[in-house]
Every structure is written in C-alpha cells, then in structure tokens.
Amino acid sequence: MLPNLAVADIVAPMFILAIGLTYLPSLRRRIERDGKKTAILHFVKRNLMIIGIGVVMNGINDILDGHMDGLNLTFVIPTAVVLLVSILCLIFKAVKLKKVSAPVTIYLPGRVHQTRCTRFVLIPKL
C-alpha cells in the first residue's frame, strides 16, 4: 500500500462516484412524482446541505486542531451558524409550533384593562 493512504482515501471517492451515478435517475423519478419545480428545489436544497456539512466538518476540524488564523476564522462563523440552524431544524422537526391566545385581565389603579395574550408554544410531535 501507499504510505499515508487510509481506507477513507479509497472509500470517499467511490461514495462520491456512486452519488454522481444515481443523481440523474433520482432527479428524473422525483420530477415524475413531484413535478419539475419541486424536484429542482429539493435537489438544490440537498446540494446546499451537503456543502454546508462539508463547511461545518472542515470548520470543526480547524477549531479542534487549534487553527484559528484569518483564513480559517472565516469558516468558524459559518460553522457556528450552520450548527445553530441545524439544531433549530432538528428541534422544529420534532415539535410543532402552535399559536395560543388567551384572555388576560390587567388591573390598573382606577380601571381594569382586558386584552388577549398571544404566544407560541412548542408541542412534541407524537
């Protein structure tokens, strides 16, 4: 074997090749099933997520290795943003947001004010 060659150095390019070979048939099936606009939006979103995962993994690796120079620092902020958005997406996928409104009575000196209090509540999806 070649020096400094790991299993991942062989498997990762094969994985990317497999994804590339299945991309067009998958797109065609999705266009037939969901329509052209929905299918293209799905694939754009999926590609952006894959790029985001790469940026996050690179940023996390740089942070853990202690490489915080100017160029790598430009990846730290997007990494933090992508991680935060990912966590929020997971939370909102596991729960639904429900708008709750209830009457509220406020007692002020000399008068009573009635209003409605509206807030959003996270309810677990079962």
N, CA, C and O atoms as a GROMACS GRO file, in nm:
protein
  504
    1MET      N    1   0.081  -0.119   0.000
    1MET     CA    2   0.000   0.000   0.000
    1MET      C    3   0.085   0.125   0.000
    1MET      O    4   0.202   0.123   0.040
    2LEU      N    5   0.026   0.233  -0.044
    2LEU     CA    6   0.097   0.361  -0.046
    2LEU      C    7   0.109   0.417   0.094
    2LEU      O    8   0.021   0.396   0.177
    3PRO      N    9   0.218   0.489   0.122
    3PRO     CA   10   0.231   0.548   0.256
    3PRO      C   11   0.127   0.658   0.276
    3PRO      O   12   0.092   0.730   0.182
    4ASN      N   13   0.080   0.669   0.398
    4ASN     CA   14  -0.019   0.770   0.437
    4ASN      C   15  -0.153   0.753   0.365
    4ASN      O   16  -0.227   0.851   0.353
    5LEU      N   17  -0.185   0.636   0.317
    5LEU     CA   18  -0.312   0.610   0.249
    5LEU      C   19  -0.403   0.535   0.346
    5LEU      O   20  -0.368   0.428   0.396
    6ALA      N   21  -0.518   0.593   0.372
    6ALA     CA   22  -0.614   0.530   0.464
    6ALA      C   23  -0.730   0.473   0.384
    6ALA      O   24  -0.744   0.501   0.264
    7VAL      N   25  -0.811   0.394   0.448
    7VAL     CA   26  -0.928   0.335   0.384
    7VAL      C   27  -1.022   0.445   0.334
    7VAL      O   28  -1.081   0.432   0.227
    8ALA      N   29  -1.035   0.552   0.410
    8ALA     CA   30  -1.124   0.663   0.371
    8ALA      C   31  -1.079   0.727   0.239
    8ALA      O   32  -1.161   0.780   0.165
    9ASP      N   33  -0.949   0.722   0.210
    9ASP     CA   34  -0.898   0.778   0.084
    9ASP      C   35  -0.947   0.700  -0.037
    9ASP      O   36  -0.948   0.753  -0.148
   10ILE      N   37  -0.986   0.577  -0.017
   10ILE     CA   38  -1.039   0.494  -0.126
   10ILE      C   39  -1.192   0.499  -0.125
   10ILE      O   40  -1.255   0.510  -0.230
   11VAL      N   41  -1.252   0.492  -0.006
   11VAL     CA   42  -1.397   0.483   0.006
   11VAL      C   43  -1.465   0.615  -0.032
   11VAL      O   44  -1.568   0.613  -0.100
   12ALA      N   45  -1.411   0.728   0.011
   12ALA     CA   46  -1.476   0.857  -0.015
   12ALA      C   47  -1.493   0.886  -0.164
   12ALA      O   48  -1.603   0.924  -0.204
   13PRO      N   49  -1.392   0.868  -0.249
   13PRO     CA   50  -1.415   0.891  -0.392
   13PRO      C   51  -1.516   0.794  -0.453
   13PRO      O   52  -1.592   0.830  -0.543
   14MET      N   53  -1.516   0.669  -0.404
   14MET     CA   54  -1.616   0.573  -0.454
   14MET      C   55  -1.757   0.615  -0.416
   14MET      O   56  -1.851   0.600  -0.494
   15PHE      N   57  -1.771   0.667  -0.295
   15PHE     CA   58  -1.902   0.715  -0.249
   15PHE      C   59  -1.949   0.832  -0.336
   15PHE      O   60  -2.065   0.837  -0.376
   16ILE      N   61  -1.860   0.926  -0.364
   16ILE     CA   62  -1.895   1.041  -0.448
   16ILE      C   63  -1.931   0.996  -0.589
   16ILE      O   64  -2.024   1.049  -0.649
   17LEU      N   65  -1.859   0.898  -0.642
   17LEU     CA   66  -1.891   0.842  -0.773
   17LEU      C   67  -2.030   0.778  -0.772
   17LEU      O   68  -2.107   0.797  -0.866
   18ALA      N   69  -2.062   0.704  -0.668
   18ALA     CA   70  -2.194   0.639  -0.658
   18ALA      C   71  -2.305   0.743  -0.652
   18ALA      O   72  -2.410   0.726  -0.714
   19ILE      N   73  -2.283   0.849  -0.578
   19ILE     CA   74  -2.382   0.957  -0.571
   19ILE      C   75  -2.400   1.020  -0.708
   19ILE      O   76  -2.513   1.046  -0.750
   20GLY      N   77  -2.291   1.046  -0.777
   20GLY     CA   78  -2.298   1.105  -0.910
   20GLY      C   79  -2.370   1.016  -1.011
   20GLY      O   80  -2.443   1.066  -1.096
   21LEU      N   81  -2.350   0.886  -1.001
   21LEU     CA   82  -2.416   0.794  -1.094
   21LEU      C   83  -2.567   0.783  -1.070
   21LEU      O   84  -2.643   0.758  -1.163
   22THR      N   85  -2.610   0.801  -0.946
   22THR     CA   86  -2.753   0.789  -0.914
   22THR      C   87  -2.827   0.922  -0.919
   22THR      O   88  -2.950   0.924  -0.905
   23TYR      N   89  -2.755   1.032  -0.938
   23TYR     CA   90  -2.816   1.165  -0.932
   23TYR      C   91  -2.922   1.185  -1.040
   23TYR      O   92  -3.034   1.224  -1.009
   24LEU      N   93  -2.888   1.160  -1.165
   24LEU     CA   94  -2.981   1.186  -1.275
   24LEU      C   95  -3.104   1.096  -1.271
   24LEU      O   96  -3.216   1.146  -1.287
   25PRO      N   97  -3.091   0.964  -1.250
   25PRO     CA   98  -3.213   0.882  -1.239
   25PRO      C   99  -3.302   0.924  -1.122
   25PRO      O  100  -3.424   0.921  -1.132
   26SER      N  101  -3.240   0.962  -1.012
   26SER     CA  102  -3.316   1.008  -0.896
   26SER      C  103  -3.391   1.137  -0.928
   26SER      O  104  -3.508   1.152  -0.890
   27LEU      N  105  -3.325   1.230  -0.996
   27LEU     CA  106  -3.390   1.355  -1.036
   27LEU      C  107  -3.507   1.328  -1.129
   27LEU      O  108  -3.614   1.388  -1.113
   28ARG      N  109  -3.490   1.239  -1.225
   28ARG     CA  110  -3.599   1.207  -1.319
   28ARG      C  111  -3.719   1.148  -1.246
   28ARG      O  112  -3.833   1.186  -1.273
   29ARG      N  113  -3.695   1.055  -1.155
   29ARG     CA  114  -3.806   0.996  -1.078
   29ARG      C  115  -3.878   1.101  -0.996
   29ARG      O  116  -4.001   1.101  -0.988
   30ARG      N  117  -3.802   1.189  -0.934
   30ARG     CA  118  -3.863   1.292  -0.850
   30ARG      C  119  -3.943   1.392  -0.935
   30ARG      O  120  -4.048   1.439  -0.892
   31ILE      N  121  -3.895   1.424  -1.055
   31ILE     CA  122  -3.969   1.513  -1.145
   31ILE      C  123  -4.103   1.448  -1.181
   31ILE      O  124  -4.206   1.515  -1.181
   32GLU      N  125  -4.101   1.319  -1.213
   32GLU     CA  126  -4.226   1.248  -1.245
   32GLU      C  127  -4.321   1.245  -1.127
   32GLU      O  128  -4.442   1.259  -1.144
   33ARG      N  129  -4.267   1.228  -1.008
   33ARG     CA  130  -4.351   1.214  -0.889
   33ARG      C  131  -4.402   1.348  -0.836
   33ARG      O  132  -4.520   1.360  -0.803
   34ASP      N  133  -4.313   1.449  -0.827
   34ASP     CA  134  -4.347   1.574  -0.759
   34ASP      C  135  -4.360   1.695  -0.851
   34ASP      O  136  -4.411   1.798  -0.809
   35GLY      N  137  -4.316   1.684  -0.974
   35GLY     CA  138  -4.315   1.800  -1.063
   35GLY      C  139  -4.175   1.860  -1.070
   35GLY      O  140  -4.092   1.839  -0.981
   36LYS      N  141  -4.151   1.935  -1.177
   36LYS     CA  142  -4.016   1.986  -1.204
   36LYS      C  143  -3.969   2.086  -1.099
   36LYS      O  144  -3.856   2.077  -1.050
   37LYS      N  145  -4.054   2.182  -1.064
   37LYS     CA  146  -4.013   2.288  -0.972
   37LYS      C  147  -3.979   2.230  -0.834
   37LYS      O  148  -3.875   2.264  -0.776
   38THR      N  149  -4.065   2.145  -0.782
   38THR     CA  150  -4.042   2.085  -0.650
   38THR      C  151  -3.917   1.998  -0.650
   38THR      O  152  -3.839   2.000  -0.555
   39ALA      N  153  -3.898   1.923  -0.758
   39ALA     CA  154  -3.781   1.834  -0.766
   39ALA      C  155  -3.651   1.915  -0.770
   39ALA      O  156  -3.555   1.882  -0.700
   40ILE      N  157  -3.648   2.020  -0.849
   40ILE     CA  158  -3.527   2.102  -0.859
   40ILE      C  159  -3.498   2.171  -0.726
   40ILE      O  160  -3.383   2.176  -0.683
   41LEU      N  161  -3.602   2.223  -0.660
   41LEU     CA  162  -3.581   2.286  -0.529
   41LEU      C  163  -3.528   2.185  -0.428
   41LEU      O  164  -3.443   2.218  -0.346
   42HIS      N  165  -3.578   2.061  -0.434
   42HIS     CA  166  -3.529   1.958  -0.343
   42HIS      C  167  -3.380   1.931  -0.367
   42HIS      O  168  -3.303   1.921  -0.271
   43PHE      N  169  -3.340   1.920  -0.493
   43PHE     CA  170  -3.201   1.888  -0.524
   43PHE      C  171  -3.108   2.006  -0.492
   43PHE      O  172  -2.995   1.985  -0.447
   44VAL      N  173  -3.155   2.129  -0.513
   44VAL     CA  174  -3.074   2.245  -0.475
   44VAL      C  175  -3.055   2.247  -0.324
   44VAL      O  176  -2.944   2.269  -0.274
   45LYS      N  177  -3.166   2.224  -0.250
   45LYS     CA  178  -3.156   2.222  -0.104
   45LYS      C  179  -3.062   2.111  -0.057
   45LYS      O  180  -2.983   2.132   0.035
   46ARG      N  181  -3.071   1.995  -0.119
   46ARG     CA  182  -2.985   1.883  -0.081
   46ARG      C  183  -2.838   1.914  -0.108
   46ARG      O  184  -2.752   1.883  -0.026
   47ASN      N  185  -2.810   1.974  -0.224
   47ASN     CA  186  -2.671   2.010  -0.255
   47ASN      C  187  -2.617   2.114  -0.158
   47ASN      O  188  -2.502   2.104  -0.114
   48LEU      N  189  -2.698   2.213  -0.124
   48LEU     CA  190  -2.654   2.314  -0.028
   48LEU      C  191  -2.630   2.253   0.110
   48LEU      O  192  -2.538   2.294   0.181
   49MET      N  193  -2.712   2.154   0.147
   49MET     CA  194  -2.690   2.087   0.275
   49MET      C  195  -2.560   2.009   0.274
   49MET      O  196  -2.488   2.008   0.374
   50ILE      N  197  -2.530   1.943   0.162
   50ILE     CA  198  -2.404   1.868   0.153
   50ILE      C  199  -2.285   1.963   0.161
   50ILE      O  200  -2.186   1.933   0.229
   51ILE      N  201  -2.293   2.077   0.093
   51ILE     CA  202  -2.186   2.177   0.101
   51ILE      C  203  -2.175   2.229   0.244
   51ILE      O  204  -2.065   2.246   0.296
   52GLY      N  205  -2.290   2.254   0.308
   52GLY     CA  206  -2.291   2.301   0.447
   52GLY      C  207  -2.228   2.202   0.542
   52GLY      O  208  -2.153   2.239   0.632
   53ILE      N  209  -2.257   2.073   0.520
   53ILE     CA  210  -2.196   1.969   0.604
   53ILE      C  211  -2.044   1.970   0.587
   53ILE      O  212  -1.970   1.956   0.684
   54GLY      N  213  -1.997   1.988   0.462
   54GLY     CA  214  -1.853   1.994   0.437
   54GLY      C  215  -1.789   2.114   0.506
   54GLY      O  216  -1.682   2.102   0.565
   55VAL      N  217  -1.856   2.230   0.499
   55VAL     CA  218  -1.804   2.351   0.565
   55VAL      C  219  -1.798   2.330   0.716
   55VAL      O  220  -1.700   2.365   0.781
   56VAL      N  221  -1.906   2.272   0.770
   56VAL     CA  222  -1.911   2.250   0.915
   56VAL      C  223  -1.802   2.152   0.958
   56VAL      O  224  -1.732   2.176   1.057
   57MET      N  225  -1.788   2.043   0.885
   57MET     CA  226  -1.685   1.945   0.922
   57MET      C  227  -1.545   2.005   0.913
   57MET      O  228  -1.461   1.979   0.998
   58ASN      N  229  -1.521   2.084   0.809
   58ASN     CA  230  -1.391   2.150   0.796
   58ASN      C  231  -1.370   2.250   0.909
   58ASN      O  232  -1.261   2.258   0.966
   59GLY      N  233  -1.474   2.326   0.940
   59GLY     CA  234  -1.463   2.425   1.048
   59GLY      C  235  -1.440   2.361   1.183
   59GLY      O  236  -1.359   2.409   1.262
   60ILE      N  237  -1.513   2.252   1.210
   60ILE     CA  238  -1.495   2.182   1.338
   60ILE      C  239  -1.354   2.125   1.347
   60ILE      O  240  -1.290   2.132   1.452
   61ASN      N  241  -1.306   2.068   1.238
   61ASN     CA  242  -1.171   2.014   1.236
   61ASN      C  243  -1.068   2.123   1.263
   61ASN      O  244  -0.974   2.102   1.340
   62ASP      N  245  -1.085   2.240   1.200
   62ASP     CA  246  -0.993   2.351   1.224
   62ASP      C  247  -0.999   2.399   1.368
   62ASP      O  248  -0.896   2.429   1.429
   63ILE      N  249  -1.119   2.406   1.424
   63ILE     CA  250  -1.135   2.451   1.563
   63ILE      C  251  -1.066   2.353   1.657
   63ILE      O  252  -0.994   2.394   1.749
   64LEU      N  253  -1.089   2.223   1.635
   64LEU     CA  254  -1.029   2.122   1.723
   64LEU      C  255  -0.878   2.116   1.710
   64LEU      O  256  -0.808   2.086   1.807
   65ASP      N  257  -0.826   2.145   1.590
   65ASP     CA  258  -0.681   2.144   1.570
   65ASP      C  259  -0.616   2.273   1.616
   65ASP      O  260  -0.493   2.283   1.621
   66GLY      N  261  -0.696   2.373   1.652
   66GLY     CA  262  -0.643   2.499   1.700
   66GLY      C  263  -0.597   2.593   1.591
   66GLY      O  264  -0.525   2.689   1.618
   67HIS      N  265  -0.638   2.568   1.468
   67HIS     CA  266  -0.602   2.657   1.357
   67HIS      C  267  -0.702   2.772   1.352
   67HIS      O  268  -0.809   2.759   1.293
   68MET      N  269  -0.669   2.882   1.413
   68MET     CA  270  -0.761   2.995   1.420
   68MET      C  271  -0.704   3.118   1.351
   68MET      O  272  -0.729   3.231   1.394
   69ASP      N  273  -0.625   3.098   1.244
   69ASP     CA  274  -0.572   3.213   1.172
   69ASP      C  275  -0.683   3.278   1.089
   69ASP      O  276  -0.796   3.230   1.090
   70GLY      N  277  -0.651   3.384   1.018
   70GLY     CA  278  -0.751   3.463   0.947
   70GLY      C  279  -0.836   3.385   0.849
   70GLY      O  280  -0.958   3.401   0.848
   71LEU      N  281  -0.775   3.302   0.765
   71LEU     CA  282  -0.849   3.228   0.664
   71LEU      C  283  -0.942   3.125   0.729
   71LEU      O  284  -1.058   3.113   0.690
   72ASN      N  285  -0.891   3.052   0.825
   72ASN     CA  286  -0.973   2.952   0.891
   72ASN      C  287  -1.081   3.015   0.978
   72ASN      O  288  -1.187   2.955   0.998
   73LEU      N  289  -1.056   3.134   1.028
   73LEU     CA  290  -1.156   3.204   1.109
   73LEU      C  291  -1.279   3.237   1.026
   73LEU      O  292  -1.389   3.248   1.081
   74THR      N  293  -1.261   3.253   0.893
   74THR     CA  294  -1.377   3.280   0.808
   74THR      C  295  -1.470   3.160   0.801
   74THR      O  296  -1.587   3.174   0.765
   75PHE      N  297  -1.420   3.041   0.835
   75PHE     CA  298  -1.505   2.922   0.836
   75PHE      C  299  -1.568   2.897   0.972
   75PHE      O  300  -1.664   2.821   0.982
   76VAL      N  301  -1.516   2.961   1.076
   76VAL     CA  302  -1.569   2.937   1.211
   76VAL      C  303  -1.710   2.994   1.225
   76VAL      O  304  -1.798   2.928   1.280
   77ILE      N  305  -1.731   3.116   1.176
   77ILE     CA  306  -1.864   3.178   1.187
   77ILE      C  307  -1.968   3.102   1.106
   77ILE      O  308  -2.074   3.071   1.160
   78PRO      N  309  -1.942   3.069   0.977
   78PRO     CA  310  -2.041   2.987   0.907
   78PRO      C  311  -2.064   2.852   0.973
   78PRO      O  312  -2.176   2.800   0.972
   79THR      N  313  -1.959   2.794   1.031
   79THR     CA  314  -1.975   2.667   1.101
   79THR      C  315  -2.071   2.683   1.218
   79THR      O  316  -2.162   2.602   1.236
   80ALA      N  317  -2.052   2.786   1.296
   80ALA     CA  318  -2.140   2.810   1.411
   80ALA      C  319  -2.283   2.836   1.365
   80ALA      O  320  -2.377   2.786   1.426
   81VAL      N  321  -2.300   2.913   1.257
   81VAL     CA  322  -2.435   2.942   1.206
   81VAL      C  323  -2.502   2.815   1.156
   81VAL      O  324  -2.618   2.790   1.186
   82VAL      N  325  -2.429   2.735   1.078
   82VAL     CA  326  -2.487   2.611   1.024
   82VAL      C  327  -2.522   2.515   1.138
   82VAL      O  328  -2.626   2.451   1.134
   83LEU      N  329  -2.436   2.505   1.238
   83LEU     CA  330  -2.467   2.418   1.352
   83LEU      C  331  -2.592   2.465   1.425
   83LEU      O  332  -2.677   2.384   1.462
   84LEU      N  333  -2.602   2.596   1.447
   84LEU     CA  334  -2.718   2.651   1.516
   84LEU      C  335  -2.846   2.627   1.436
   84LEU      O  336  -2.948   2.585   1.492
   85VAL      N  337  -2.841   2.654   1.306
   85VAL     CA  338  -2.958   2.633   1.220
   85VAL      C  339  -2.995   2.486   1.216
   85VAL      O  340  -3.113   2.451   1.218
   86SER      N  341  -2.896   2.398   1.211
   86SER     CA  342  -2.922   2.254   1.210
   86SER      C  343  -2.990   2.209   1.338
   86SER      O  344  -3.085   2.131   1.334
   87ILE      N  345  -2.942   2.258   1.450
   87ILE     CA  346  -3.003   2.223   1.578
   87ILE      C  347  -3.146   2.274   1.584
   87ILE      O  348  -3.236   2.202   1.629
   88LEU      N  349  -3.169   2.397   1.539
   88LEU     CA  350  -3.305   2.452   1.538
   88LEU      C  351  -3.396   2.372   1.445
   88LEU      O  352  -3.512   2.348   1.477
   89CYS      N  353  -3.344   2.331   1.330
   89CYS     CA  354  -3.424   2.249   1.237
   89CYS      C  355  -3.462   2.117   1.300
   89CYS      O  356  -3.575   2.071   1.286
   90LEU      N  357  -3.368   2.055   1.371
   90LEU     CA  358  -3.400   1.929   1.438
   90LEU      C  359  -3.505   1.950   1.547
   90LEU      O  360  -3.595   1.867   1.562
   91ILE      N  361  -3.494   2.058   1.621
   91ILE     CA  362  -3.592   2.087   1.726
   91ILE      C  363  -3.730   2.107   1.664
   91ILE      O  364  -3.828   2.049   1.711
   92PHE      N  365  -3.738   2.190   1.559
   92PHE     CA  366  -3.867   2.220   1.499
   92PHE      C  367  -3.922   2.104   1.418
   92PHE      O  368  -4.042   2.101   1.387
   93LYS      N  369  -3.838   2.007   1.382
   93LYS     CA  370  -3.887   1.888   1.316
   93LYS      C  371  -3.949   1.793   1.418
   93LYS      O  372  -4.040   1.716   1.384
   94ALA      N  373  -3.902   1.798   1.541
   94ALA     CA  374  -3.951   1.711   1.646
   94ALA      C  375  -4.072   1.771   1.718
   94ALA      O  376  -4.145   1.699   1.787
   95VAL      N  377  -4.093   1.899   1.703
   95VAL     CA  378  -4.206   1.965   1.770
   95VAL      C  379  -4.281   2.049   1.669
   95VAL      O  380  -4.228   2.086   1.564
   96LYS      N  381  -4.405   2.080   1.701
   96LYS     CA  382  -4.478   2.173   1.616
   96LYS      C  383  -4.503   2.300   1.695
   96LYS      O  384  -4.514   2.298   1.818
   97LEU      N  385  -4.510   2.408   1.625
   97LEU     CA  386  -4.529   2.540   1.684
   97LEU      C  387  -4.677   2.571   1.679
   97LEU      O  388  -4.737   2.571   1.572
   98LYS      N  389  -4.736   2.598   1.793
   98LYS     CA  390  -4.879   2.627   1.799
   98LYS      C  391  -4.899   2.765   1.859
   98LYS      O  392  -4.839   2.800   1.961
   99LYS      N  393  -4.986   2.842   1.794
   99LYS     CA  394  -5.018   2.976   1.843
   99LYS      C  395  -5.130   2.963   1.946
   99LYS      O  396  -5.235   2.907   1.916
  100VAL      N  397  -5.107   3.014   2.066
  100VAL     CA  398  -5.204   3.006   2.174
  100VAL      C  399  -5.243   3.148   2.213
  100VAL      O  400  -5.158   3.234   2.232
  101SER      N  401  -5.373   3.170   2.224
  101SER     CA  402  -5.422   3.301   2.263
  101SER      C  403  -5.520   3.284   2.380
  101SER      O  404  -5.606   3.197   2.377
  102ALA      N  405  -5.506   3.368   2.481
  102ALA     CA  406  -5.592   3.359   2.598
  102ALA      C  407  -5.627   3.499   2.648
  102ALA      O  408  -5.547   3.592   2.634
  103PRO      N  409  -5.746   3.514   2.705
  103PRO     CA  410  -5.782   3.646   2.759
  103PRO      C  411  -5.701   3.677   2.885
  103PRO      O  412  -5.672   3.588   2.966
  104VAL      N  413  -5.664   3.803   2.899
  104VAL     CA  414  -5.586   3.848   3.014
  104VAL      C  415  -5.652   3.973   3.069
  104VAL      O  416  -5.690   4.063   2.994
  105THR      N  417  -5.663   3.979   3.199
  105THR     CA  418  -5.719   4.097   3.265
  105THR      C  419  -5.607   4.164   3.342
  105THR      O  420  -5.540   4.102   3.424
  106ILE      N  421  -5.588   4.293   3.315
  106ILE     CA  422  -5.484   4.371   3.383
  106ILE      C  423  -5.555   4.471   3.474
  106ILE      O  424  -5.635   4.552   3.429
  107TYR      N  425  -5.524   4.464   3.603
  107TYR     CA  426  -5.585   4.553   3.699
  107TYR      C  427  -5.492   4.671   3.722
  107TYR      O  428  -5.383   4.656   3.778
  108LEU      N  429  -5.536   4.788   3.679
  108LEU     CA  430  -5.460   4.912   3.698
  108LEU      C  431  -5.533   4.997   3.801
  108LEU      O  432  -5.654   4.981   3.820
  109PRO      N  433  -5.462   5.086   3.867
  109PRO     CA  434  -5.530   5.171   3.965
  109PRO      C  435  -5.642   5.252   3.899
  109PRO      O  436  -5.617   5.331   3.808
  110GLY      N  437  -5.764   5.232   3.945
  110GLY     CA  438  -5.878   5.308   3.895
  110GLY      C  439  -5.946   5.247   3.773
  110GLY      O  440  -6.053   5.293   3.735
  111ARG      N  441  -5.887   5.144   3.710
  111ARG     CA  442  -5.954   5.083   3.595
  111ARG      C  443  -5.905   4.940   3.573
  111ARG      O  444  -5.802   4.898   3.626
  112VAL      N  445  -5.982   4.867   3.492
  112VAL     CA  446  -5.949   4.729   3.457
  112VAL      C  447  -5.934   4.723   3.306
  112VAL      O  448  -6.021   4.769   3.232
  113HIS      N  449  -5.822   4.666   3.260
  113HIS     CA  450  -5.796   4.657   3.116
  113HIS      C  451  -5.798   4.510   3.076
  113HIS      O  452  -5.728   4.428   3.135
  114GLN      N  453  -5.879   4.477   2.976
  114GLN     CA  454  -5.884   4.339   2.928
  114GLN      C  455  -5.824   4.333   2.788
  114GLN      O  456  -5.852   4.417   2.703
  115THR      N  457  -5.743   4.232   2.767
  115THR     CA  458  -5.677   4.213   2.638
  115THR      C  459  -5.656   4.064   2.616
  115THR      O  460  -5.698   3.981   2.697
  116ARG      N  461  -5.591   4.031   2.505
  116ARG     CA  462  -5.559   3.890   2.478
  116ARG      C  463  -5.408   3.876   2.473
  116ARG      O  464  -5.338   3.962   2.418
  117CYS      N  465  -5.358   3.770   2.530
  117CYS     CA  466  -5.216   3.740   2.529
  117CYS      C  467  -5.193   3.628   2.427
  117CYS      O  468  -5.253   3.521   2.437
  118THR      N  469  -5.107   3.653   2.332
  118THR     CA  470  -5.077   3.553   2.229
  118THR      C  471  -4.930   3.514   2.240
  118THR      O  472  -4.842   3.599   2.254
  119ARG      N  473  -4.906   3.383   2.234
  119ARG     CA  474  -4.769   3.335   2.235
  119ARG      C  475  -4.763   3.204   2.158
  119ARG      O  476  -4.866   3.143   2.127
  120PHE      N  477  -4.643   3.162   2.128
  120PHE     CA  478  -4.622   3.038   2.056
  120PHE      C  479  -4.570   2.933   2.153
  120PHE      O  480  -4.484   2.961   2.237
  121VAL      N  481  -4.622   2.811   2.141
  121VAL     CA  482  -4.586   2.703   2.229
  121VAL      C  483  -4.531   2.587   2.145
  121VAL      O  484  -4.587   2.556   2.040
  122LEU      N  485  -4.424   2.525   2.191
  122LEU     CA  486  -4.368   2.407   2.125
  122LEU      C  487  -4.437   2.283   2.180
  122LEU      O  488  -4.433   2.258   2.300
  123ILE      N  489  -4.500   2.206   2.091
  123ILE     CA  490  -4.570   2.084   2.131
  123ILE      C  491  -4.501   1.966   2.066
  123ILE      O  492  -4.484   1.966   1.944
  124PRO      N  493  -4.460   1.864   2.142
  124PRO     CA  494  -4.392   1.748   2.082
  124PRO      C  495  -4.482   1.676   1.983
  124PRO      O  496  -4.602   1.659   2.007
  125LYS      N  497  -4.422   1.634   1.870
  125LYS     CA  498  -4.496   1.554   1.773
  125LYS      C  499  -4.490   1.409   1.818
  125LYS      O  500  -4.384   1.358   1.854
  126LEU      N  501  -4.603   1.346   1.817
  126LEU     CA  502  -4.609   1.206   1.862
  126LEU      C  503  -4.629   1.114   1.745
  126LEU      O  504  -4.637   0.992   1.763
   0.00000   0.00000   0.00000
